[in-house]
Amino acid sequence: MKIKIKSNAEQLYQNTTTAKITNYKFWLEWRSVMRSIQGTTIEVETNHLFKDQYNTVPLPGVSENGLRVLDYIVDGVIDDDRIGRGKCSWCGHHSIKSEKGCQHCEKGLEYMEWFDDYFKKMFAITSGELYKKRGYDIEGKTL
């Protein structure tokens, strides 16, 4: 899974954060980070998936531990690992979509937050292979 960072990420960060007021040094550092990653495609660490943000793998010269990148900085998701999966709000594990709910703690559907909502399907860029493996067409509709 990869994310394509918007080409104006630095400007977006500048316009949407209050860190400039609360911590100017932090704001300058993150502005520099956004400048260095804007317009690039970055690998995402998929052990912990979220609906509205992404943890990247370590980025040499930018971040030893990777970054947490929010949706508003992302232009698209390539081969989105979240499609057809969900996260249990009870145990925190990920599960493949089913009628039963969580595969790990066996809590019901009311505890599941499915990642494949309309916005995520619309937002995803894919080669089509991951979708086909999980039973979806290129638009995210069930085959």
Residue, then its C-alpha position, 0 to 999 in steps of 0.5 A: m500500500k502506498i500513498k501519493i502526497k499532494s504537490n502542495a502539501e507544504q502549503l496545505y500544512q501551513n494553512t490548516t495547522t495551529a502549531k505556528i501559534t502554539n509551537y513555532k519550532f515544531w511548525l517549522e520542522w513539519r513545514s520542512v518535512m511537508r516540503s520534502i515529501q510533497g509530490t512523492t509516493i510513499e510506502v505505508e506501514t500496514n500493521h496499524l491501519f486507520k480510516d483517515q491517516y497513514n503511518t509511513v515506513p521510515l524515510p531516509g533523510v526525512s524521518e527515522n521512524g516514519l511519519r503520520v500523514l493525514d488524509y488532507i495531505v494525500d492525493g490518492v491511495i495505491d492498492d489500498d489494504r483497507i478495502g474489504r477490511g475493518k477495525c474492531s473498536w473493542c479489541g483493535h484488531h483488523s478483520i476481513k469483512s464478514e457478517k459475523g463481525c470481528q474474527h479475533c474477539e468475536k464481537g458483533l458487527e456493532y463493534m466494527e468500523w469498515f474501511d471500504d466506505y464510499f469515500k475510501k473507494m472513490f479516493a483509492i488508486t489501484s492496479g486492480e489486483l488487490y481489489k480482485k483478490r478481495g472480490y471487488d471491481i476497480e470502483g470498489k463494487t462487489l463482484 
